[in-house]
Amino acid sequence: MGFVLLAGLIGGQTASAAPTPAASTSPSATPSKAPDPNDPPNQVKVPEVSTLAAPSFQLPFPCGQTWTGNSSNSSAHRSYEIDFNRGGTADADLGDTVVAAAAGTVVISAHQGSTNGYGNLVKIDHGGGWTTYYAHLNVRSVSAGAQVKQGQKVGTVGNTSKPGNNISPHLHYEVREGEGYPGNIRKAVFGGTTFGYPTATVTSKNGCSSSNPHTPEEVCGAGYKVIDSAALGTAGTVHLLYNSGNGYNCVATLKKTSLGTATATSAYLEVQGKTRVTDSGDFAYYAGPVRAAAAGKCVKWGGKAGSSAYDSPFEHCG
Protein backbone atom coordinates (compact mmCIF):
# COMPACT_ATOMS: atom_id res chain seq x y z
CA MET A 1 0.00 0.00 0.00
CA GLY A 2 0.98 3.57 -0.42
CA PHE A 3 1.56 5.30 -3.70
CA VAL A 4 3.76 8.16 -2.62
CA LEU A 5 6.38 9.01 -5.16
CA LEU A 6 9.81 9.57 -3.69
CA ALA A 7 9.51 13.32 -3.93
CA GLY A 8 11.22 15.37 -1.27
CA LEU A 9 9.26 17.54 1.11
CA ILE A 10 12.32 19.76 1.42
CA GLY A 11 13.26 21.86 -1.59
CA GLY A 12 16.89 22.31 -2.49
CA GLN A 13 18.43 25.48 -1.08
CA THR A 14 20.54 27.59 -3.43
CA ALA A 15 23.31 29.52 -1.69
CA SER A 16 23.89 33.06 -2.98
CA ALA A 17 27.38 34.42 -3.38
CA ALA A 18 28.29 37.03 -0.76
CA PRO A 19 31.49 38.58 0.54
CA THR A 20 32.99 36.95 3.60
CA PRO A 21 31.95 39.03 6.60
CA ALA A 22 34.57 40.56 8.85
CA ALA A 23 35.12 38.92 12.20
CA SER A 24 32.84 40.33 14.88
CA THR A 25 34.42 42.46 17.52
CA SER A 26 31.75 41.45 20.03
CA PRO A 27 32.38 38.13 21.79
CA SER A 28 28.65 37.70 22.42
CA ALA A 29 27.56 38.05 18.78
CA THR A 30 25.99 34.87 17.29
CA PRO A 31 24.69 34.36 13.76
CA SER A 32 20.91 34.24 13.41
CA LYS A 33 19.48 30.84 12.55
CA ALA A 34 17.25 30.63 9.49
CA PRO A 35 13.84 29.10 10.20
CA ASP A 36 13.39 25.51 9.08
CA PRO A 37 10.87 25.42 6.18
CA ASN A 38 9.48 22.17 7.58
CA ASP A 39 8.61 23.93 10.83
CA PRO A 40 6.27 26.66 9.51
CA PRO A 41 5.24 29.44 11.91
CA ASN A 42 1.80 29.24 13.49
CA GLN A 43 -0.88 31.57 12.21
CA VAL A 44 -2.42 31.98 15.67
CA LYS A 45 -1.11 31.82 19.21
CA VAL A 46 -2.54 29.56 21.89
CA PRO A 47 -1.95 29.66 25.65
CA GLU A 48 0.72 27.31 26.90
CA VAL A 49 -0.72 24.36 28.80
CA SER A 50 1.39 22.14 31.01
CA THR A 51 0.56 18.44 30.89
CA LEU A 52 2.40 15.31 31.93
CA ALA A 53 0.77 12.95 29.45
CA ALA A 54 0.30 12.85 25.70
CA PRO A 55 -3.23 13.29 24.36
CA SER A 56 -5.24 10.15 23.66
CA PHE A 57 -4.65 10.15 19.93
CA GLN A 58 -6.77 8.10 17.53
CA LEU A 59 -6.25 7.35 13.84
CA PRO A 60 -6.99 10.48 11.72
CA PHE A 61 -9.82 8.74 9.82
CA PRO A 62 -13.49 7.96 10.57
CA CYS A 63 -14.52 5.03 12.72
CA GLY A 64 -14.13 1.58 11.20
CA GLN A 65 -11.94 2.54 8.24
CA THR A 66 -8.77 0.50 7.68
CA TRP A 67 -5.65 2.23 6.36
CA THR A 68 -2.07 1.17 5.69
CA GLY A 69 0.64 3.53 6.92
CA ASN A 70 4.26 3.60 5.81
CA SER A 71 7.08 5.62 7.33
CA SER A 72 9.81 4.53 4.92
CA ASN A 73 8.35 4.93 1.43
CA SER A 74 9.35 8.57 1.02
CA SER A 75 12.89 9.88 0.71
CA ALA A 76 11.70 13.05 2.47
CA HIS A 77 10.88 11.32 5.74
CA ARG A 78 13.44 12.02 8.43
CA SER A 79 11.82 10.43 11.45
CA TYR A 80 8.45 8.89 12.41
CA GLU A 81 6.26 10.57 9.79
CA ILE A 82 3.59 8.31 8.27
CA ASP A 83 2.02 8.30 4.79
CA PHE A 84 -1.45 6.69 4.73
CA ASN A 85 -3.32 4.99 1.87
CA ARG A 86 -6.09 2.39 1.70
CA GLY A 87 -7.18 2.15 -1.96
CA GLY A 88 -6.03 -0.28 -4.60
CA THR A 89 -5.12 2.36 -7.15
CA ALA A 90 -3.04 5.51 -7.04
CA ASP A 91 -6.01 7.90 -6.93
CA ALA A 92 -8.39 5.71 -4.91
CA ASP A 93 -8.07 7.77 -1.71
CA LEU A 94 -8.45 11.22 -3.27
CA GLY A 95 -11.15 13.12 -1.38
CA ASP A 96 -11.42 10.69 1.56
CA THR A 97 -12.22 12.32 4.90
CA VAL A 98 -9.43 13.23 7.34
CA VAL A 99 -10.36 13.88 10.98
CA ALA A 100 -8.62 15.32 14.04
CA ALA A 101 -6.58 12.72 15.94
CA ALA A 102 -7.35 14.57 19.20
CA ALA A 103 -9.11 17.74 20.31
CA GLY A 104 -7.26 21.04 20.08
CA THR A 105 -6.82 24.39 18.35
CA VAL A 106 -6.04 24.76 14.66
CA VAL A 107 -2.87 26.87 14.54
CA ILE A 108 -2.16 26.48 10.80
CA SER A 109 -4.63 26.06 7.96
CA ALA A 110 -2.90 27.16 4.78
CA HIS A 111 -1.29 26.08 1.54
CA GLN A 112 2.47 26.11 2.06
CA GLY A 113 3.24 27.14 -1.51
CA SER A 114 6.94 26.81 -2.33
CA THR A 115 8.02 26.90 1.31
CA ASN A 116 7.99 23.13 1.76
CA GLY A 117 6.28 20.06 0.33
CA TYR A 118 3.31 19.97 2.70
CA GLY A 119 0.87 21.61 0.28
CA ASN A 120 -2.45 22.17 2.03
CA LEU A 121 -1.54 21.80 5.70
CA VAL A 122 -3.60 21.69 8.87
CA LYS A 123 -1.68 21.78 12.16
CA ILE A 124 -3.48 21.27 15.47
CA ASP A 125 -2.12 22.27 18.88
CA HIS A 126 -3.30 19.82 21.56
CA GLY A 127 -1.68 21.52 24.53
CA GLY A 128 1.40 20.61 26.52
CA GLY A 129 3.62 21.05 23.47
CA TRP A 130 1.84 18.30 21.47
CA THR A 131 0.85 19.01 17.87
CA THR A 132 -0.30 16.99 14.84
CA TYR A 133 0.25 17.71 11.14
CA TYR A 134 -2.11 16.73 8.30
CA ALA A 135 -0.44 17.45 4.95
CA HIS A 136 -1.10 17.26 1.18
CA LEU A 137 -4.82 17.81 1.79
CA ASN A 138 -7.06 18.27 -1.21
CA VAL A 139 -9.41 20.47 0.81
CA ARG A 140 -8.99 22.12 4.23
CA SER A 141 -12.26 22.10 6.21
CA VAL A 142 -11.17 24.19 9.22
CA SER A 143 -9.66 27.65 9.66
CA ALA A 144 -6.76 28.80 11.82
CA GLY A 145 -8.00 29.58 15.33
CA ALA A 146 -10.85 27.04 15.22
CA GLN A 147 -11.43 24.70 18.15
CA VAL A 148 -11.85 21.11 16.95
CA LYS A 149 -13.05 17.96 18.65
CA GLN A 150 -11.50 14.53 18.28
CA GLY A 151 -12.97 12.94 15.18
CA GLN A 152 -14.02 16.25 13.61
CA LYS A 153 -13.38 16.58 9.89
CA VAL A 154 -10.37 18.79 9.13
CA GLY A 155 -9.98 18.11 5.39
CA THR A 156 -9.77 15.50 2.67
CA VAL A 157 -6.94 13.36 1.32
CA GLY A 158 -5.10 14.97 -1.58
CA ASN A 159 -1.81 15.37 -3.40
CA THR A 160 -1.07 19.07 -3.00
CA SER A 161 2.58 19.99 -2.63
CA LYS A 162 5.01 22.60 -3.91
CA PRO A 163 5.46 23.15 -7.65
CA GLY A 164 7.30 20.25 -9.27
CA ASN A 165 6.41 17.66 -6.62
CA ASN A 166 4.30 15.10 -8.44
CA ILE A 167 2.88 12.87 -5.71
CA SER A 168 -0.03 10.47 -5.54
CA PRO A 169 -2.90 11.20 -3.12
CA HIS A 170 -2.14 10.22 0.47
CA LEU A 171 -2.24 11.68 3.96
CA HIS A 172 1.10 12.72 5.44
CA TYR A 173 0.66 12.59 9.23
CA GLU A 174 3.01 13.65 12.02
CA VAL A 175 2.96 13.93 15.80
CA ARG A 176 5.37 16.44 17.34
CA GLU A 177 6.25 17.40 20.90
CA GLY A 178 8.01 20.68 21.59
CA GLU A 179 10.47 22.37 19.26
CA GLY A 180 13.43 21.36 17.12
CA TYR A 181 12.49 19.60 13.85
CA PRO A 182 13.00 16.72 13.16
CA GLY A 183 14.00 15.70 16.68
CA ASN A 184 10.59 16.70 18.00
CA ILE A 185 8.73 14.16 15.83
CA ARG A 186 7.33 11.40 18.03
CA LYS A 187 6.15 7.86 17.28
CA ALA A 188 2.45 7.85 16.49
CA VAL A 189 0.16 6.16 19.01
CA PHE A 190 -3.44 5.29 18.12
CA GLY A 191 -5.85 4.19 20.82
CA GLY A 192 -2.99 3.52 23.22
CA THR A 193 -1.08 1.32 20.75
CA THR A 194 2.15 2.50 19.12
CA PHE A 195 2.09 2.31 15.33
CA GLY A 196 4.00 -0.74 14.05
CA TYR A 197 6.82 1.04 12.25
CA PRO A 198 7.81 1.04 9.45
CA THR A 199 4.58 -0.33 7.93
CA ALA A 200 1.30 -1.38 9.50
CA THR A 201 -2.38 -1.72 8.63
CA VAL A 202 -4.64 -0.22 11.27
CA THR A 203 -8.39 0.25 11.82
CA SER A 204 -9.72 3.53 13.16
CA LYS A 205 -11.64 3.78 16.43
CA ASN A 206 -11.89 7.56 16.06
CA GLY A 207 -15.47 8.67 16.70
CA CYS A 208 -16.72 5.14 17.35
CA SER A 209 -19.68 5.00 19.68
CA SER A 210 -20.27 2.31 22.25
CA SER A 211 -22.41 0.44 19.71
CA ASN A 212 -21.23 -1.64 16.77
CA PRO A 213 -21.09 0.58 13.66
CA HIS A 214 -22.06 -2.37 11.45
CA THR A 215 -25.41 -4.12 10.87
CA PRO A 216 -26.08 -7.74 9.87
CA GLU A 217 -27.69 -6.53 6.63
CA GLU A 218 -24.55 -4.55 5.80
CA VAL A 219 -22.33 -7.55 6.54
CA CYS A 220 -24.36 -10.02 4.45
CA GLY A 221 -25.13 -7.64 1.60
CA ALA A 222 -28.03 -6.33 -0.45
CA GLY A 223 -31.20 -8.41 -0.44
CA TYR A 224 -30.61 -10.15 2.90
CA LYS A 225 -33.11 -9.74 5.75
CA VAL A 226 -32.78 -10.90 9.37
CA ILE A 227 -35.13 -13.83 10.09
CA ASP A 228 -33.71 -14.94 13.47
CA SER A 229 -31.21 -13.80 16.13
CA ALA A 230 -29.65 -15.17 19.31
CA ALA A 231 -27.87 -13.26 22.06
CA LEU A 232 -24.34 -14.29 22.99
CA GLY A 233 -24.51 -13.07 26.57
CA THR A 234 -23.38 -9.43 26.62
CA ALA A 235 -20.58 -10.07 24.11
CA GLY A 236 -22.61 -10.03 20.91
CA THR A 237 -25.48 -11.34 18.82
CA VAL A 238 -25.52 -13.94 16.05
CA HIS A 239 -27.99 -13.32 13.21
CA LEU A 240 -29.55 -15.58 10.57
CA LEU A 241 -30.56 -13.82 7.37
CA TYR A 242 -32.29 -14.94 4.15
CA ASN A 243 -32.25 -13.57 0.62
CA SER A 244 -35.54 -14.46 -1.11
CA GLY A 245 -34.09 -13.34 -4.41
CA ASN A 246 -31.44 -16.07 -4.63
CA GLY A 247 -32.48 -18.58 -1.94
CA TYR A 248 -29.34 -18.10 0.16
CA ASN A 249 -29.05 -17.92 3.94
CA CYS A 250 -26.35 -15.87 5.63
CA VAL A 251 -25.01 -15.82 9.21
CA ALA A 252 -23.17 -12.94 10.85
CA THR A 253 -22.02 -12.53 14.45
CA LEU A 254 -21.82 -8.90 15.59
CA LYS A 255 -19.84 -8.02 18.69
CA LYS A 256 -21.13 -5.73 21.46
CA THR A 257 -17.97 -5.55 23.59
CA SER A 258 -14.26 -5.05 22.82
CA LEU A 259 -15.33 -3.12 19.73
CA GLY A 260 -12.40 -2.22 17.53
CA THR A 261 -10.18 -4.81 19.22
CA ALA A 262 -9.58 -8.15 17.52
CA THR A 263 -11.06 -10.88 19.73
CA ALA A 264 -12.20 -14.45 19.11
CA THR A 265 -15.50 -14.40 17.20
CA SER A 266 -17.17 -16.95 14.92
CA ALA A 267 -20.22 -17.60 12.76
CA TYR A 268 -21.34 -20.79 11.03
CA LEU A 269 -24.06 -22.08 8.72
CA GLU A 270 -24.86 -25.72 7.97
CA VAL A 271 -27.39 -26.65 5.32
CA GLN A 272 -28.91 -30.08 5.98
CA GLY A 273 -27.02 -32.68 3.99
CA LYS A 274 -24.07 -30.40 3.29
CA THR A 275 -20.79 -29.50 4.98
CA ARG A 276 -20.83 -26.77 7.63
CA VAL A 277 -19.27 -23.44 6.60
CA THR A 278 -17.54 -21.43 9.35
CA ASP A 279 -15.86 -18.07 9.67
CA SER A 280 -13.73 -18.02 12.83
CA GLY A 281 -10.87 -15.83 13.99
CA ASP A 282 -9.92 -12.67 15.85
CA PHE A 283 -12.18 -9.89 14.57
CA ALA A 284 -12.69 -6.26 15.58
CA TYR A 285 -16.44 -5.97 14.91
CA TYR A 286 -17.99 -9.10 13.42
CA ALA A 287 -17.54 -12.63 12.06
CA GLY A 288 -19.02 -13.54 8.70
CA PRO A 289 -20.65 -13.31 6.34
CA VAL A 290 -21.18 -17.06 5.94
CA ARG A 291 -23.53 -17.75 3.02
CA ALA A 292 -24.98 -20.93 1.50
CA ALA A 293 -27.80 -21.89 -0.87
CA ALA A 294 -30.61 -23.21 1.32
CA ALA A 295 -33.91 -22.92 -0.58
CA GLY A 296 -36.16 -25.78 0.49
CA LYS A 297 -33.63 -26.98 3.09
CA CYS A 298 -33.34 -26.90 6.88
CA VAL A 299 -30.35 -25.12 8.39
CA LYS A 300 -28.28 -25.14 11.57
CA TRP A 301 -26.66 -21.85 12.45
CA GLY A 302 -24.81 -20.21 15.31
CA GLY A 303 -21.71 -18.49 16.47
CA LYS A 304 -19.57 -17.38 19.37
CA ALA A 305 -18.36 -14.11 20.92
CA GLY A 306 -16.34 -13.96 24.10
CA SER A 307 -17.19 -17.01 26.22
CA SER A 308 -20.78 -17.29 24.96
CA ALA A 309 -21.93 -19.48 22.08
CA TYR A 310 -25.20 -20.36 20.37
CA ASP A 311 -25.99 -23.51 18.37
CA SER A 312 -29.39 -23.93 16.76
CA PRO A 313 -31.14 -27.17 15.84
CA PHE A 314 -32.02 -27.79 12.19
CA GLU A 315 -34.78 -25.27 11.56
CA HIS A 316 -36.13 -22.63 9.19
CA CYS A 317 -36.88 -25.38 6.70
CA GLY A 318 -38.10 -24.40 3.26
N, C-alpha and C positions, 0 to 999 in steps of 0.2 A: 504494500500500500504506500501511497504517497507519491505524488507526481511532481515534486518540486525540482525544478531545474537547478543545477549547481550555479546559481547566480548569486554573487556576493551582495550582502546587505550593505557593506561598507564600500563606498566609492573610492577610487584611487585618488590620492592627494597629490597635487602637482606643486612642487616647491618653486617659489619665485626667486630669481636672483636678487641679491641685496648685498650692499657692502657689509663687511664684518664690523660689528659695533665695537667701539672702544671699550676697554675694561672699565667697569664701574668703579668709582672712587668710594662708593658707600658699601661697607661690608655687609649691610643688612639687605641690600637690593637683591631680589629674586625675580627671574623671568616669569611673566604671567603664563598660565597654562591654558591652552586653547580648549574650549569645551569639546567633549566627545560627541560626534554627530549621532551616535547610537544611544545617547543619554539626553534626549531633547528636553528643553526647559518646560516646566509646567505652565499652563495657561492661567491657572487659578491657584491661589494659596489655600491650604487647609490647616487648621490648628494641629499642632503636634500632640499626639496621643501616646502615652506610655503604656505598653502592654508586654507581658512576659511570654505570651503564647502567640503562635501564628493563627491567623483566621482559619475557620473550618472550610477550606476550599473544596469545591466540587468541580467536576468536569465542566468546561465552558460550553455545554450543549444541552438541549432539552432532555428531560427525563426519558430514559429507556433507549436512547440512541447509542449505537456502538460505533466507535471511531478507532482508527489505528494511528498512533503517534510515533514519530521517529525523530530522534535528536541528532542523528549522524548523517542524514541524507542531503545536507546542505553544507557547502564549503564555507558559508558565512557563519555557521554556528561556532561559538567560542566557549560554550559552557553547557547548561542544562536546558536550553531552548528546545521547544517541541514544535514540529510541523504536523498538523492533523489532516487526515483524509479518511473517507469511508466509501467513496464510490468506486465503481469498477472501470471508469474511464477518466481521462484527464480533467474533463469539465463537469463531472458528475456532481461535485459538491458546490458548484457556483450558486450563490444565493441562499445556501442553507443558513439557518438561524444560529447566531452566536449569542450566548448569554453570560452574564456576570458570574464569575467563579465564587464571589463572595460579595457581601454588601460593602458599599463605600461611596466615595465621591469621585466623579469623573474629573480628572485634572488635565487631561489632554483629549481632545476630539478634533483631529485635523489631518489633512493630507500633508505628508512630510516633504513632498516635492522632490527636489534634488538633494536634500540634506542627508538622507539615508535611504535604505531600501524598504522601510516599513510601509510606504504608501499610506492608505487610510488607516490611521492608528487611533485606538481608544486606550487610554491608560487610566486605571482606577486606583485611587489611594484608599487602602483599607485600615489605615491607622497603625501606629506603632512601627512605622518605617516600611510596612509591607505594601507592595504595589503589584499589579498584574498588567501585562501588555497584550493587546489583541491587534495583530497587524495584518496588512494586505486586504483589509475589508473591502468588499464591493460597495457596501452602504454603511454609513455610521448612523445609528438610531438614537443616540444620546448626544447632548451638548456638554461642553466643559462647564463645570460647576453643578451639574445635576447630581442628585442623590439617587443611587440605584440600589435595589434589593438583590439578594442572591437569586439567580435564575431569571432576572429581568433581561430582556433582549437589548443588546448593545450594538448589534450590526449584523451583517451577513457575510458569509465566506466569499472571498474574492481573490484577485490576483494583481491588485494595484501595487506599484512599486515606483522607483525613480525611472526616468527615461532610460531606455536601453536594457532594463532588466525584464527579460521575457520569462515569466514564471507561470506555472499552472496554478489554478485556484487551490488554496489551502488556507488553514488558519495557522499563523505563527503565534505561539503562546509562550509567555515568560512569566515567572514569578521572581520578584526582586525584593531584597531587604536592605535598606540603607543606601549608601552611596558607593561609588567606585566601580563602574562598569569595566569589565565583565565579572569582577570578583563578587559583586552583589547579587548575581543570579543564583537562585536556590533551586534545589530539586523540587519538582512539582509533586504535590500530595493531593489526592482526590479521595474524599470520604475517609480520611485517616490512613489511606494506603499510598505509599510512595510509588510513583510511576516506575514501571519496570524498564529502566534505561538499558540499551539505547532504543529499543522498539517494543511496543506493547499494544495490545488491543483491549480497550476498556469500554465499559458501559456506564452511561451517565445516570446518576441518582439526583441530579440537580433539579429541584422543583418537584420531585416525586412526593405524592401525598402518602398517607398511611394505607391507602387502598391500592390494589393491583391495577396498574394502568391498562391492562389488557382484558379482553372479554373472550369467552369461549367461541363466540361467533367470529371474532377477528382471527383467533388462532386457527380455527378449522377452515375458514374461507367463506366466500359468497355462496349463498343457497342453503347453508346449514342452520338448523334451528335446534335449540336445546329441548330434548324430550324427557330428560331425567337428570338428577343431580344427587350427589351424596357428600355429606360433610366429612372432612378428614380431621376431626377434632377442631382445634383452633388454627391448625397449620395450613388448611386449604380446602378446596372443594374439587371433586372430580365430576366432570360433566359428560353426558352422552348426548350426541347430536345426530340428526338425520337430515339428509338432503333428498327431498322427494323428486328432485329433477333427475338424479342419476342413480338413486337407490343405494347410496353409500351411507354408512354410519361413520361417526368420528368421535374420538374420546380425547379430552384435554383436561389436565389437572392444573388448576390455577392456585398458586400459593397465596396465603394471607399474612404470613410472617416471614421474617428474614428477606424481605423484598429487596431486590437488587444484589443480594449475596447468593452465590452459587451454593445450593444445598441439595441433598438427595431428594429427588422427585421423580415420579414415574406415572405412566398412563398405559393401559393396555386394552386391546379389543380382540375378542375371539368369536369368530363366526362359527356356528355349529357345523362340525364336519371339516373345519379347516384349521390351520396352524395359528396359534395366538401371535399377534403382532404387538410388540412392546417398545415404548420409548422410555429409557431409564438413564439417569445420569445426574450430574450436579448442575442445576439450572437456577437462574436468577429470578424468574417470574412464573414459568410454567413448563410442564412436560407435554409433549404432543406437538402437532396433531398426529393421531394414529387413525388412519382411515382404512376401510375395507368394504367391498360390495356385500350387501346383506339383504337385498330385497327378497322377501319371502322366507327369510331365515331367522332363527333365534340367535341372540348374541349374549355372551358374557362380557362384562366390562368392569373396569375398576382402576385403582391407582393408589399412590402413596405420597404423603408429604409429612416430613418430620417422622414421628414414631407412629402415626396413624395410617391405616390402610382400609380400603373398601374393596370387596370382591362380590360381585353380583352373581345370582344364579343365571341359567339361560332364560332369557326373557325378551320382551319386545319382539315377539315373533311376528313375521309377516310385514 
